[in-house]
Amino acid sequence: MPNTCYAAIDIGSNAVRLLIKKVKESEPLMGKKFSKVLLLRVPLRLGFDVFSLGELSEVKEKKLVRLMKAFRHLMKIYEVSDYRACATSAMRDARNGESIIKDIQKAIGLNIEVIDGQEEARIIYKYHLETIAERDGNYIYVDVGGGSTEINVQIDGELKHSFSYNIGTVRMLSNGVTDNSWTQMKEDLARVTAGLEHVDIIGSGGNINKLYRLAGKKDKKKHRMSIEVLQALYDELKLLTPEQRMEAYNLKEDRADVIVPAAEIFLVIAETVRAEYVHVPVIGLVDGIIDSLYEKNLTV
C-alpha cells in the first residue's frame, strides 16, 4: 500500500512545533508503522506576551503568521494528505487570539483549532496508552507546558480523572500563576489518590525529557528517574542563572529558564501523590494528533 503523510502543528506557549510522519500500512496483523519525516521546533515564546500583557504583541503576531506560512509550504512539499493544527494555553488566553487565528485562516488557508486543556490531556493520554506494554497500575500522566499543566489519573489501569490547570513554566516566569491554582491542583490530586498504596508519574513535555537526560542516576531500562534524583537536579539548577545553566548543562536559551519551574511542578505533584518515580517516555501532543488523524482517516 502507498505511504501516507500526516502533519501535526502544536502552537504552544513556549514553542511551536511541526511534526510530519509517514505511515506505511503493513500486513493486517502487524498494524501500522510510523516513521518521522520532519520535526521542527521554533521557540516563539508566545506566552511571555500573553501572560504579562493579556494578548500577543504585533511583533509576535507577525512571527506566528510567517511561521504558519512556512509550515504550510513544508506540508505541501512533503505532500501531506491530512493535518491538524492545535493552539493551547497562550492562544486560549490571548484577547486577540481568535482574530489572529481568523486572519491566518483567511491569508494562508490554514485551519487552527484552539483546544481546551481537557482535549489536550485526552490526546496525549490516548497516544501514550498505545505506545506502552504495561497499562495496569496507578499512574499520574503529567504534561507540563508553558501555559498549563494537563493531568490524567489512571487507577487500576483505567482512566478515572482528567484535569487541566493554569500552571505552566512560562506562566510561572511571568508571575501569572495564582495561589488558588496551586491549591486546587494539590487538593484535587490528594483527593483522587487518597488510599492508593503506590502511584508513579509519567511525564510528558520537552522539559522533563531534558531533565531525564541531565540526571546522573536513572533507570534507563524503565525510562525513569527517582524523585530524589529529580529533587537533587532541581536544587543544582535553581542556584544558577539561565546563562550559567546554558554554560554548565549545554542548554538552549529557551530551555534554560523554563526547566526550573518545570521541575518544580513535577516535584509538587510528586509530593502530593507520594510518588517515588517519574517515568519519561518520549510522548507529546504532536504525536497524539497524528495518531488521531490516522484513526480518523480509517473511518472515512
PLY file of the C-alpha trace (Angstrom):
ply
format ascii 1.0
element vertex 300
property float x
property float y
property float z
element edge 299
property int vertex1
property int vertex2
end_header
0.00 0.00 0.00
1.23 3.54 -0.66
2.77 5.61 2.10
0.71 8.47 3.50
2.00 11.56 5.32
0.21 13.28 8.18
1.19 16.53 9.88
0.58 17.97 13.33
1.12 21.55 14.47
1.26 22.43 18.15
1.13 26.17 18.88
2.31 26.19 22.48
3.11 28.89 24.99
6.87 28.39 24.74
7.43 26.77 21.35
5.59 25.96 18.12
6.13 22.51 16.61
5.54 20.86 13.27
5.73 17.09 13.07
5.29 15.16 9.81
5.09 11.39 9.93
4.74 8.82 7.19
2.55 5.81 7.83
3.18 2.60 5.96
0.46 0.01 6.16
1.95 -3.42 6.75
0.33 -6.82 6.96
-3.09 -6.80 8.69
-1.76 -8.48 11.81
1.24 -6.17 12.01
-0.74 -2.94 12.16
0.57 0.49 11.25
4.14 1.75 11.28
5.00 5.43 11.61
8.31 6.96 10.62
9.25 10.54 11.37
9.79 12.63 8.25
10.29 16.07 9.80
10.22 17.65 13.24
10.67 21.40 13.68
10.54 23.31 16.95
10.58 27.12 16.89
10.69 28.96 20.26
8.27 31.82 19.55
7.54 32.10 23.32
4.02 33.47 22.80
3.20 33.05 26.47
5.59 35.78 27.61
3.37 38.29 25.80
0.04 36.75 26.73
0.65 36.08 30.42
2.03 39.60 31.02
0.10 41.74 28.53
-3.03 39.66 28.01
-2.52 39.48 24.25
0.03 38.81 21.52
2.15 41.79 20.55
2.30 42.86 16.92
5.84 41.53 16.66
4.88 38.05 17.91
1.78 38.04 15.73
3.84 38.71 12.60
6.30 35.97 13.53
3.48 33.48 14.07
1.93 34.31 10.69
5.29 33.91 8.93
5.89 30.60 10.69
2.48 29.25 9.72
3.19 30.19 6.09
6.46 28.26 6.28
4.75 25.25 7.84
2.06 25.35 5.17
4.69 25.29 2.41
6.54 22.40 4.07
3.35 20.37 4.27
2.87 20.89 0.53
6.46 19.90 -0.21
6.06 16.66 1.76
2.65 16.03 0.16
0.80 15.82 3.46
-2.62 14.25 2.96
-4.16 15.49 6.22
-3.15 17.72 9.10
-4.40 19.17 12.37
-3.15 22.40 13.90
-3.87 22.96 17.58
-3.25 26.02 19.74
-3.13 25.62 23.50
-2.87 27.75 26.63
-1.38 31.02 25.33
-3.81 31.33 22.44
-6.68 30.34 24.72
-5.86 33.26 27.00
-4.90 35.89 24.41
-7.55 38.59 23.92
-6.62 38.84 20.26
-6.09 35.10 19.77
-9.34 34.46 17.94
-8.85 37.33 15.49
-5.26 36.27 14.75
-6.37 32.71 14.02
-9.08 34.01 11.67
-6.50 36.17 9.88
-4.19 33.16 9.42
-7.04 31.08 8.04
-8.01 33.81 5.59
-4.48 34.65 4.45
-2.93 31.17 4.35
-5.84 28.73 4.30
-4.54 27.02 7.44
-7.21 25.98 9.94
-6.17 26.25 13.58
-8.20 24.87 16.49
-7.91 26.34 19.96
-8.28 23.27 22.13
-9.02 23.26 25.84
-6.91 21.58 28.47
-9.16 18.53 28.68
-8.82 17.84 24.96
-5.07 18.35 25.13
-4.80 15.88 28.01
-7.03 13.35 26.23
-4.92 13.37 23.05
-1.65 12.85 24.94
-3.05 10.15 27.21
-4.68 8.18 24.40
-1.48 8.19 22.36
0.58 7.07 25.33
-1.71 4.10 26.01
-0.97 2.82 22.52
2.80 3.04 22.95
3.34 1.17 26.22
3.15 -2.50 27.06
2.37 -2.05 30.75
-1.08 -0.50 31.03
-2.11 -1.55 34.52
-1.43 0.10 37.84
-1.82 3.61 39.23
-0.25 6.47 37.30
-0.49 10.23 37.09
0.10 11.33 33.49
1.53 14.84 33.66
2.14 17.09 30.66
3.81 20.36 31.68
3.59 23.11 29.09
4.40 26.78 29.01
0.91 27.91 29.97
-0.82 24.95 31.56
-0.38 21.51 33.06
-2.61 18.65 31.94
-3.07 15.67 34.24
-4.74 12.30 33.70
-5.21 9.94 36.63
-5.18 6.22 35.87
-6.27 3.89 38.67
-6.01 0.10 38.30
-5.40 0.51 34.59
-8.42 2.74 33.92
-8.59 6.47 33.25
-10.60 7.93 36.13
-9.93 11.68 36.15
-8.64 14.41 33.82
-7.58 17.85 34.99
-6.11 21.00 33.47
-4.57 23.83 35.47
-3.27 27.26 34.52
0.14 26.34 35.89
2.92 26.36 33.31
6.58 27.25 33.03
6.21 30.49 31.07
3.19 31.47 33.15
5.26 30.98 36.31
8.13 33.07 34.95
5.58 35.78 34.09
4.16 35.66 37.64
0.82 34.60 36.20
0.08 31.57 38.39
-2.31 32.22 41.26
-2.15 30.61 44.70
-5.64 29.27 44.05
-4.38 27.28 41.05
-1.69 25.58 43.14
-4.15 24.88 45.95
-6.78 23.47 43.59
-4.28 21.16 41.90
-2.94 19.80 45.19
-6.41 19.32 46.66
-7.68 17.53 43.54
-4.72 15.16 43.34
-4.70 14.43 47.07
-8.41 13.59 46.92
-8.31 11.26 43.91
-5.19 9.38 45.07
-6.20 9.04 48.72
-5.89 5.45 49.86
-3.75 4.31 46.92
-0.63 2.46 48.05
1.54 3.17 45.04
1.35 5.95 42.45
4.01 6.88 39.91
4.20 9.81 37.49
4.52 9.54 33.72
5.91 12.81 32.46
5.44 14.50 29.11
7.00 17.59 27.57
10.39 18.82 26.49
11.47 19.86 29.97
11.02 16.51 31.71
12.78 14.81 28.80
15.71 17.19 29.19
15.76 16.73 32.97
15.85 12.97 32.46
18.81 13.28 30.09
20.64 15.52 32.56
20.04 13.21 35.52
23.03 11.16 36.58
21.42 8.21 38.33
18.45 6.83 36.41
16.91 3.55 35.37
17.43 3.55 31.60
15.70 0.20 31.07
12.45 1.52 32.54
12.98 5.11 31.32
12.50 6.54 34.78
14.28 8.52 37.46
13.59 8.73 41.15
12.01 11.82 42.65
15.09 12.02 44.88
17.30 12.39 41.78
14.93 14.96 40.28
14.99 16.95 43.54
18.80 16.98 43.60
18.95 18.16 39.99
16.38 20.88 40.69
18.42 22.07 43.69
21.51 22.38 41.48
19.75 24.16 38.62
17.89 26.59 40.85
21.12 28.07 42.19
22.25 29.07 38.69
21.18 31.87 36.40
19.78 30.87 32.99
23.09 31.91 31.44
25.01 29.68 33.87
22.65 26.77 33.12
23.31 27.22 29.41
27.06 27.01 30.05
27.08 24.23 32.64
24.44 21.96 31.11
24.66 22.92 27.43
21.06 24.16 27.39
19.46 26.33 24.75
18.33 29.79 25.82
14.63 28.93 25.57
15.14 25.84 27.75
17.46 27.30 30.37
14.83 29.48 32.02
11.77 27.19 31.87
13.45 23.98 33.05
13.48 25.04 36.71
9.76 25.86 37.03
9.03 22.63 35.15
10.97 20.61 37.69
9.17 22.45 40.48
5.76 21.50 39.06
6.71 17.83 38.87
8.11 17.90 42.40
4.96 19.48 43.83
2.83 16.83 42.13
5.15 14.04 43.31
4.95 15.22 46.91
1.16 15.48 46.71
0.60 11.96 45.36
3.58 10.43 47.21
5.26 9.25 44.00
8.70 7.69 44.09
9.48 7.78 40.37
8.75 9.73 37.23
8.71 7.72 34.02
9.85 9.64 30.95
8.76 8.11 27.64
9.01 10.34 24.58
5.39 11.41 24.16
3.82 14.68 23.15
0.80 16.43 21.74
2.01 16.31 18.13
2.43 12.53 18.28
-1.08 12.14 19.64
-2.52 14.41 16.94
-1.01 12.31 14.16
-2.30 9.13 15.74
-5.81 10.61 15.85
-5.52 11.70 12.20
-4.69 8.15 11.20
-7.72 6.80 13.08
-9.99 9.46 11.59
-8.94 8.62 8.05
-9.51 4.92 8.61
-13.21 5.63 9.13
-13.61 7.95 6.13
0 1
1 2
2 3
3 4
4 5
5 6
6 7
7 8
8 9
9 10
10 11
11 12
12 13
13 14
14 15
15 16
16 17
17 18
18 19
19 20
20 21
21 22
22 23
23 24
24 25
25 26
26 27
27 28
28 29
29 30
30 31
31 32
32 33
33 34
34 35
35 36
36 37
37 38
38 39
39 40
40 41
41 42
42 43
43 44
44 45
45 46
46 47
47 48
48 49
49 50
50 51
51 52
52 53
53 54
54 55
55 56
56 57
57 58
58 59
59 60
60 61
61 62
62 63
63 64
64 65
65 66
66 67
67 68
68 69
69 70
70 71
71 72
72 73
73 74
74 75
75 76
76 77
77 78
78 79
79 80
80 81
81 82
82 83
83 84
84 85
85 86
86 87
87 88
88 89
89 90
90 91
91 92
92 93
93 94
94 95
95 96
96 97
97 98
98 99
99 100
100 101
101 102
102 103
103 104
104 105
105 106
106 107
107 108
108 109
109 110
110 111
111 112
112 113
113 114
114 115
115 116
116 117
117 118
118 119
119 120
120 121
121 122
122 123
123 124
124 125
125 126
126 127
127 128
128 129
129 130
130 131
131 132
132 133
133 134
134 135
135 136
136 137
137 138
138 139
139 140
140 141
141 142
142 143
143 144
144 145
145 146
146 147
147 148
148 149
149 150
150 151
151 152
152 153
153 154
154 155
155 156
156 157
157 158
158 159
159 160
160 161
161 162
162 163
163 164
164 165
165 166
166 167
167 168
168 169
169 170
170 171
171 172
172 173
173 174
174 175
175 176
176 177
177 178
178 179
179 180
180 181
181 182
182 183
183 184
184 185
185 186
186 187
187 188
188 189
189 190
190 191
191 192
192 193
193 194
194 195
195 196
196 197
197 198
198 199
199 200
200 201
201 202
202 203
203 204
204 205
205 206
206 207
207 208
208 209
209 210
210 211
211 212
212 213
213 214
214 215
215 216
216 217
217 218
218 219
219 220
220 221
221 222
222 223
223 224
224 225
225 226
226 227
227 228
228 229
229 230
230 231
231 232
232 233
233 234
234 235
235 236
236 237
237 238
238 239
239 240
240 241
241 242
242 243
243 244
244 245
245 246
246 247
247 248
248 249
249 250
250 251
251 252
252 253
253 254
254 255
255 256
256 257
257 258
258 259
259 260
260 261
261 262
262 263
263 264
264 265
265 266
266 267
267 268
268 269
269 270
270 271
271 272
272 273
273 274
274 275
275 276
276 277
277 278
278 279
279 280
280 281
281 282
282 283
283 284
284 285
285 286
286 287
287 288
288 289
289 290
290 291
291 292
292 293
293 294
294 295
295 296
296 297
297 298
298 299
